[in-house]
Amino acid sequence: MAPPTTRRPPMAPLTAALALGALLVGCPSSSPPDAGGEDTGVPPDATSSMDAGPLPDGALPDGSPSLDAALDVGRDVPLDRPRPAACMLTAVVDLNARGAADGGVLRYMADNRSAPRTPSLPPTCVQSKINEGQYQVAHRYVPRISGRVRVSVDDPGTDVNFDTVLSAQAECFALLPGERSLGCNNNVERSAAMRPRASEMLTARVTMGVPFFIIVSGNFGEDAIVPQGNYALTVTELPEVAVGAMCDPEVRANACAVGSSCLSTGTPAMPRCVADGALDTRCRVDADPDCDAGLRCAAGFCRTALADGAPCGPDNRGVCSEGSVCQWLDGANTCLRTGTRGADCRDEGTPCDAGLACVHTRFGNNCRAAVAAGGACDPWGMRDGCAGDLACAFTATGGACVARGSVAGAPCGPSPNRCAAGLQCVLGPDRENEICVSPAAPGAACDPLGATSRCSTDTDCAADATLTAGTCVAPGRAAGAPCQAVTLACDPGLTCSVTAGAGQCQRAVAPSGSCDLRYGSTRCEGGGCVREGATTAACRADAAEVEPNDAPATGMMIAGAGASVTGALTGTDTRDCIRVAVPAGGSMVAETWTGDARVCALGGGDPTLAVFGPSGAEIVRDDDTPGRGLCSTFAPWTFPHASGLPAGTYAVCIGRGGDPVPRYRLTVSVLP
């Protein structure tokens, strides 16, 4: 028999005496936008179940509820359900009575040192079973308006080493399965107060006069990071804005009414509240349908649903229909049904249509043209794959279809004997598939790509002048070897590719000299390495970028088959483009650099790379290619788009986000 329940009626608004100090006027705070690690629980504009109603039992003579009565307000709760420790009358902080107004924002300072360690209100944004948000302090708050509330401890008053967690819920009870919180955040992404472990959240919609509870918790961290300390809790109420009215896109001064979102629309573009579900607006939350007829929800926005075979891509606001994906095929991004050539493999049934093979690449599982045993294939999986249970093994000339695990360079087979005798199973150069390699002793010949052999412990493969073979050497001893972690990082005649951190020893090459584009064993003096053939490249002198070149159509045209261009993306300059002619069936190699470091680090900025086809459509966009740090490589071994290109003029653009790129190098090579 189910336990007896009691209905907890909604509470009435607090009197002015209880609300003293909470003089909220909806002013925006100085805190940063919402960040990662956040679980909003209730969808952003979902309506709360807290409606106005009769006074609860225990109301004060003037009609306002007492705190102990207020703790009993809400949904049906079993009578035998114990109240959590953080929700005991002596533990809950009444913010409206104790908070202090500061510039229109309620601000309350305290600490959680006396709170019990065991969590009684586990926050939904902390996934660890060990650390569930401990030393919890519950704060009761009654909003004076209906809308959303921004809650933050990202404040100079919060201890810098205090790793906080913020959560909010309608009642002061642990959430039951299926119940949602009003919001949760563990570590704000960008801290206005230089408190990277502080927290901030935007609650779901709350109702005027109906209390909810804000819980401050602590996380156990490493070193000096602690789960307890002083905190400054700020609460800002955000009034609702009607559909069509101007709004604050950062949701700091106000919030759009339920069922609408703040978007920049019109001419000139102005931020206004726009009803959800229409074309290019946000998808409806917890509503069916989530978008109007003919539209499909993608990445939170309603876009035009595209038919199979229709053009698609990064600059196309439409999305492929359900069961189809946007992939590169025969020189264009196209909506393809799963299981067909170029599309994703099917999750159920036969992965691919007849004559195709399912290949795992950095883009997932894709259907490629099937190659028979012994046939030439693409070991990167961008062009084709091997039929049946065969797999494409790396070879000196490309690839060949063989049995898994049978030879060096082949993908590993199933357990327990994944590779033939004398071979080891390691992560391959594509950083996606495991391959079999032969171990190489110090001083022995090796494969610089690491596709058929790997050097033993404490040695690495340094490419020789042919760039197709190498020798296993100790750090610092040869071009291409890792730098030593000592003052003289490399042997005489070599320099380290970076001034600090892990790098490679490089040999300086004068302009027009042969350089190593693939393995980083050379450094071009006064220029960049530009590919000239399938295995050859030469140092080209840098050419300064020339404005205006902020758009693909106005990009700087380069002569010949390649160039090395330098510039900077600072101030209002967020993108530079160059244009290059590609012959029919040609390939392209384009790379971004920050400074001269082989692996780009945060100090040089975080550039992006985009390539636009002859029609002006953006065919690919990349940020942080595996193995390149914060830089990108567009090449036949990283993107299927980079080979078999239709003839025409292509634009290659380097861009940035919010942070500047003080110095960049963009190299582009065209191969027939």
Buried (B, 14 or more C-beta within 10 A) or exposed (E): EEEEEEEBBBBBBBBEEBBBBBEBEBEBBEBBBBBEBBBBBBBBBBBBEBEEEEBBEBBBEEEBBBBEBBBBBBBEBEEEEEBBBBBBEEBBBBBBBBBEBEEBBBBBBBBBEEBBEEBBBBBBBBEEEEBBBBBBBBBBBBBBBBBBBBBBBBBEBBBBBBBBBBBBBBBBBBBEEEBBBBBBBBBBBBBBBEBBBBBBBBBBBBBBBBBBBBBBBBBBBEEEBBBBBBBBBBBBBBBBBEBEBEBBEEBBBBBBBBBBBBBEEEEEEEBBBBBBBEBEBBBBBEEEEBBBEEBBBBEEBBBBBBEBEBBBBBBBEBBBBEEBBBBBBEBBBBBBBBBBBBBBBBEEEEBBEEEBBBBBBBBEBBBBBBBEEEBEBBBBBBBBBBBEEBBBBBBEEBBBBBBBBBBBBBBBBEEEEBBBEEBBBBEBBBEBBBBBBBBBEBEBEBBBBBBBBBBEEEBBBBBBEEBBBBBBBBBBBBBBBBBBEEEEBBBEEBBBBBEEEEBBBBBBBEBEBBBBBBBBBBBBEEBBBBBBEEEEBBBBEBBEBEEEBBBBEEBBBBEEBBBBBBBBBBEEBBBBBBBBBBBEEBBBBBBBBBBBBBBBBEEBBBBBBBBBBBEEBBBBBBBBBEEBBBBBBBBBBBBBBBBBBBEBBBBBBBBBEEEBBEBBBBBBBBBE
